[in-house]
Amino acid sequence: MQNTKAYIMLICATLFWAGNFVIGKLAFLTNIPPMSLVFFRWSLVWIILLPFTFQEIIRSKEVILKNLPLLLFLALTSVGLFNSFTYLSLVHTQVINASLFNTAIPAIIILLCFLFKIEKTNKYQILGLIISTLGILSILTKLNLEIILSLNFNKGDLIMIGGVVSWGLYSSFLKKKKFTLPLLTLVHVLCTFGLIFIFPQFIYEFSQGQRIDFNINLFYILIFLALFPSIGSYYCWAGAVSIIGANRAGIFLSLIPLFSTIMAIYFYREQFQFFHLIGAILIILGLFLSNKEIKNA
């Protein structure tokens, strides 16, 4: 029952994050500067959560202070860096391209968990990761070998790699958390510390002459980003990792490019082709294999 709950939470988290890529691209197309979007997104999250969490934060101040280094690191890698890398990459690359790089996150999580002795890995996780990655490559290359042989990464793709590494670090070290905080309280704490790292990015962008226009379009974008990819996804992700671990949760991130592709097809009227179907089947197969338990291990 707990595993089923974790899987549902992971599907919701990845679906919301996939929407984050689509909305992030929309923000760029409507001239919303990326660092401004990150800053106002998390500022709104902070305001929304405050009435629900401030009493718990006060009660948990000793726990927060005792674990301050880890919390600051988690805030930096998730709120402070991942979002900035993501929105900045979408200025230079397509939605599907940016989301496809998330397939590298499970590999990084497995590698980091091994290096820092956070979790053990098994052969099914490795096999599932390989098959899921093949599924993403099917979508990325359109099953055309010439594309993969001549693939050149653009600036946006390289920036997104920074986001992938950041999220891998966040997910791996989240498992090292030995203290207990209610999930919404944890999200609010990470949001608070994350804003400390985001603010200098926002000020720098502002100093470069990039201004944000406050209009109804911005309002709708911020509401969506605050409620779903921010509060909803972080709540579901942290909860799922606490149940099934970072390695098994990480492989579900392969669903982000799958969902992003579907949404890009819907919103941008792209055609669903055979390579999309093959990629989707391989990703789902990889998810099942990676969550297969080894008996008597």
BELRA-V351749 format. One record per pair of residues at least 4 apart in sequence whose ideal C-beta (glycine too) atoms are under 8 Angstrom apart, sorted by sequence separation. I is the first residue (numbers start at 1). J is the second residue. If there is no record, write none. Layout:
BEGIN
I;J
I;J
END
This chain:
BEGIN
1;5
2;6
3;7
4;8
5;9
6;10
7;11
8;12
9;13
10;14
11;15
12;16
13;17
14;18
15;19
16;20
17;21
18;22
19;23
20;24
21;25
22;26
23;27
24;28
25;29
26;30
28;32
32;36
33;37
34;38
35;39
36;40
37;41
38;42
39;43
40;44
41;45
42;46
43;47
44;48
45;49
46;50
49;53
50;54
53;57
54;58
55;59
56;60
57;61
60;64
61;65
62;66
63;67
64;68
67;71
68;72
69;73
70;74
71;75
72;76
73;77
74;78
75;79
76;80
77;81
78;82
79;83
80;84
81;85
82;86
83;87
84;88
85;89
86;90
87;91
88;92
89;93
93;97
94;98
95;99
96;100
97;101
103;107
104;108
105;109
106;110
107;111
108;112
109;113
110;114
111;115
112;116
113;117
121;125
122;126
123;127
124;128
125;129
126;130
127;131
128;132
129;133
130;134
131;135
132;136
133;137
134;138
135;139
136;140
137;141
138;142
141;145
144;148
145;149
146;150
147;151
153;157
154;158
155;159
156;160
157;161
158;162
159;163
160;164
161;165
162;166
163;167
164;168
165;169
166;170
167;171
168;172
169;173
170;174
171;175
172;176
173;177
181;185
182;186
183;187
184;188
185;189
186;190
187;191
188;192
189;193
190;194
191;195
192;196
193;197
194;198
195;199
197;201
198;202
199;203
200;204
201;205
202;206
203;207
204;208
206;210
214;218
215;219
216;220
217;221
218;222
219;223
220;224
221;225
222;226
223;227
224;228
225;229
226;230
227;231
228;232
229;233
230;234
231;235
232;236
233;237
234;238
235;239
236;240
237;241
238;242
239;243
240;244
241;245
244;248
245;249
246;250
247;251
254;258
255;259
256;260
257;261
258;262
259;263
260;264
261;265
262;266
263;267
264;268
265;269
272;276
273;277
274;278
275;279
276;280
277;281
278;282
279;283
280;284
281;285
282;286
283;287
284;288
285;289
286;290
287;291
288;292
293;297
27;32
32;37
75;80
76;81
77;82
78;83
90;95
93;98
113;118
114;119
121;126
138;143
142;147
153;158
181;186
205;210
206;211
213;218
214;219
224;229
225;230
226;231
227;232
228;233
241;246
244;249
265;270
272;277
28;34
112;118
113;119
114;120
141;147
212;218
264;270
265;271
27;34
57;64
64;71
114;121
140;147
141;148
265;272
90;98
113;121
140;148
181;189
241;249
89;98
240;249
24;34
27;37
141;151
110;121
137;148
140;151
265;276
86;98
237;249
240;252
24;37
110;125
261;276
110;126
261;279
110;129
258;279
107;129
258;280
106;129
258;283
106;132
107;133
255;283
103;132
254;283
103;133
254;286
255;287
103;136
254;287
251;286
252;287
100;136
251;287
42;79
100;139
191;230
251;290
100;140
251;291
42;83
41;83
248;290
96;139
97;140
187;230
248;291
187;231
190;234
38;83
38;84
184;231
187;234
244;291
187;235
35;84
38;87
34;84
37;87
184;235
187;238
35;87
183;235
186;238
34;87
35;88
34;88
118;172
118;173
183;238
34;90
101;157
108;164
112;168
116;172
119;175
183;239
34;91
104;161
108;165
111;168
112;169
116;173
118;175
98;156
118;176
28;87
97;156
98;157
101;160
105;164
109;168
113;172
27;87
97;157
101;161
104;164
108;168
112;172
116;176
93;154
108;169
24;86
28;90
92;154
93;155
98;160
101;163
102;164
105;167
109;171
113;175
24;87
27;90
28;91
92;155
93;156
97;160
101;164
105;168
109;172
92;156
93;157
104;168
108;172
174;238
21;86
25;90
91;156
92;157
102;167
20;86
24;90
90;156
105;171
171;237
175;241
89;156
92;159
93;160
174;241
88;156
89;157
21;90
25;94
25;95
89;159
171;241
175;245
24;95
88;159
89;160
175;246
174;246
22;95
21;95
85;159
86;160
89;163
172;246
85;160
171;246
21;98
85;162
86;163
21;99
85;163
171;249
84;163
171;250
18;99
81;162
82;163
85;166
81;163
168;250
82;166
81;166
82;167
167;253
78;166
82;170
77;166
78;167
77;167
77;169
78;170
77;170
73;169
74;170
77;173
74;173
73;173
74;174
70;173
74;177
70;176
70;177
67;177
67;178
79;190
67;179
78;190
79;191
66;179
80;193
75;189
79;193
80;194
84;198
75;190
79;194
83;198
63;179
74;190
75;191
78;194
79;195
80;196
81;197
63;180
64;181
75;192
76;193
80;197
84;201
63;181
71;189
75;193
76;194
79;197
80;198
136;254
139;257
71;190
75;194
79;198
132;251
135;254
139;258
60;181
72;193
75;196
76;197
133;254
136;257
71;193
75;197
125;247
129;251
132;254
139;261
125;248
128;251
135;258
56;181
60;185
64;189
56;182
119;245
121;247
125;251
119;246
57;185
118;246
119;247
53;182
56;185
53;184
57;188
142;273
143;274
52;184
53;185
57;189
143;275
113;246
142;275
113;247
141;275
49;184
53;188
143;278
139;275
109;246
110;247
138;275
139;276
49;187
50;188
109;247
49;188
110;250
138;278
139;279
106;247
109;250
138;279
45;187
46;188
49;191
137;279
135;278
136;279
106;250
135;279
138;282
46;191
105;250
106;251
135;280
45;191
46;192
135;281
106;253
135;282
136;283
105;253
106;254
134;282
135;283
42;191
46;195
135;284
103;253
132;282
135;285
102;253
103;254
131;282
132;283
135;286
42;194
43;195
102;254
134;286
42;195
132;285
133;286
102;256
103;257
131;285
132;286
102;257
131;286
132;287
39;195
42;198
78;234
130;286
99;256
100;257
128;285
129;286
99;257
128;286
131;289
132;290
39;198
127;286
128;287
38;198
39;199
128;288
96;257
99;260
128;289
129;290
39;201
99;261
127;289
128;290
35;198
38;201
39;202
127;290
128;291
38;202
96;260
128;292
95;260
96;261
124;289
125;290
35;201
36;202
124;290
35;202
124;291
95;263
96;264
124;292
35;204
36;205
95;264
124;293
35;205
36;206
94;264
124;294
34;205
123;294
33;205
40;212
122;294
95;268
36;210
35;210
36;211
37;212
122;297
36;212
33;210
33;211
40;218
44;222
48;226
33;212
44;223
48;227
32;212
32;213
41;222
44;225
45;226
31;213
40;222
44;226
49;231
48;231
37;221
41;225
106;290
41;226
45;230
32;218
45;231
30;217
37;225
42;230
32;221
41;230
30;221
27;221
26;221
23;221
23;224
23;225
19;224
20;225
23;229
20;228
19;228
20;229
19;229
16;228
17;229
16;229
20;233
16;232
17;233
16;233
13;232
14;233
12;232
13;233
16;236
12;233
13;234
13;236
12;236
13;237
10;236
9;236
10;237
13;240
9;237
9;239
10;240
9;240
6;239
7;240
6;240
21;256
6;243
18;255
5;243
6;244
14;252
18;256
22;260
10;249
13;252
14;253
17;256
18;257
21;260
3;243
15;255
18;258
19;259
2;243
3;244
11;252
14;255
18;259
22;263
10;252
14;256
18;260
22;264
6;249
11;255
15;259
19;263
7;252
10;255
14;259
18;263
22;267
7;291
END
